[in-house]
Amino acid sequence: MDSNTNVIEVENVSMHFNLMEERIDSLKEYIVKFIKGKLLYNDFVALDNITFNVQQKDLLGIVGLNGAGKSTLLKILAGVLSPTTGKVKVNGNMVPLIEVGAGFDPDLTARENIFLNGIILGYRKKFLREHFDEIVDFAELNDFIDVPVKNFSSGMYARLGFSIATVVRPDILIVDEVLSVGDFRFQEKCERRINDMIKDGVTIILVSHDMGMIERLCTKVLWLDHGKMRAYGDKDEICEQYKNS
């Protein structure tokens, strides 16, 4: 794939959610209002007409305050949500790491969840067996491999999830704030792996409130503000605008 090829194309994407205006305390009350057509909703615009492209080997940072629409956008890119309007085109295989513990069964051990989560991500059982030790070693969970993950801290969840997701080199990796829950030493370890993936031609999309991480890793930045795209372009320029806003 040519480095100038768009691996992601986002065109006029908007996302609306219906939020109930009033509190309903029982299923009976809900059914009665539904039948009478008296359920009242507010139209909440999470994303408003977003357009941008991502090229191969880009490392795109997405920034914005809480509620800006960052996680909603990532879920649309990952195919978890369908936009209300607009379209998204993805050219290549994508691995999303957008929620701590997603794809894990809390009652299963870390060993069992490696196979469960790996299969969800599309890995074959044979591949997971071959790379099992690599996954465990990177996550630094050798002493906890047979412990149910419901007993894990959020940092341990993140380490296991990141290790499974990056054991292969996808075309596109999406990471949403997951690294922020790990300790600084593991964050540095993850950054080194991300840099190795970039050298291998992987496109990375990273959401983080850590501007230091955004400035260290990213080549481009998308700034969202209340669902609207405030700016998109060169990392240094957009980070400066965002920090001074």
C-alpha positions, 0 to 999 in steps of 0.5 A: 500500500502506498504511503499516500493511500487513504486507509480511512476516509470519513465523509460528512459523518454525524451521530445523533442520539435520542435522550429522554426528556423525563424520568420514567420510574417503571416499565408500566409507565414506559409502555403506557407512554409509548402506546399513547405516543407521549415519550419525549426525547431530546436530539443529542448531536454527538458528532456534527458533519465530520470529514477527514482522511487518514493516510498509511503510517499516519499517527493521528491523535484525537483531542478534546474535552470530555463529551467532545465526541472522541470515543463516539468517533472511534466506535464509528471508525471501528464499526461498533456504531453506524453513523446517523448520516455520512459514511466511513471507508476503511482500507485494511484490517483494524484492531480496536482497543477502545475500552478497558476490559472489552472482550473479556469475561470477568469470571474467566482467568487471564489464560482463558481470556487471552484465547477468548479476546484473541478469537474475538479479534480474529486470531486463530487458536493455533496462532494464540497458542504459538504467541501465548508466552509473548503475550503474557511476558509483554503484559507482565502477568506471569504470576496472575495468568490463572487468576480470574480477571475480575480481580485485576486492576484497570491497569492489569486489564489494559496491559493484557488487552494491549498485549493481545491487540498488538501481538500482530501488526494490523494495518490500523490500530485504534487506542482510546485512553487505555494506556493512561491507566497503566503505570509510567513504565508500562506506558513507555513500553507501549510507546516503544511498541507503537513506534515499532508498529509505525516503522512497520507501516501500521496506522495508529489512531490515538485518543488521549488527554495526555498532551505529552503523549500526543506530542511525542507520538503523533504526526497529525491531530484532530481537535473535536469540540462539542461534536464539531471538528475545530481543527485538523492537521499538523501536530505542532500547530493543532496542539498549540491551538488546543493548549491555548484555547 
